[in-house]
Amino acid sequence: MKQPRGPRKKNEMKKMMLVLLALVLSVPILYAFDFTSYTDKAYKKKSVDAPIEIFFGNEKPSRAYKFIGEITGNIKSAEDLKGILQKEARNAGGDAVINIQTGTPDVIVDGRRGNSHRPNSQDWIGVDAEVVVYTDNESMP
């Protein structure tokens, strides 16, 4: 007598889902960022190859600009910081990133920012930066 195909297929499907879940959970998370807008205006997302200027320390753009929002998050490796900030600024419609600060990872609890007490939080770097758009009509250098 043949066994019905239904139950066997369900078991195979469950095994497949467990394997996929294990794969997803094993992929390392390298960064997690959020953008908080300072304005009611939604800026158009920039193309992947759009130039985004990054200003570290006290550097500021020589062009006129206005703030459109803030990027906050945590990163695993400082080597990737510039590229990730550029990607996040493009998604927000920005032209440059300024006022970049790094330090202990932060978490938001009940709307208040505080130091992370997660295990292995020393492996992460907290990042806070502001996104700006240029207000002049100059073409990008």
Secondary structure as UniProt FT lines:
FT   HELIX           5..26
FT   STRAND          31..37
FT   TURN            48..49
FT   STRAND          53..54
FT   TURN            57..58
FT   STRAND          65..75
FT   HELIX           78..80
FT   HELIX           81..92
FT   STRAND          96..103
FT   STRAND          106..109
FT   TURN            110..111
FT   STRAND          112..115
FT   TURN            119..120
FT   HELIX           121..123
FT   STRAND          125..134
//
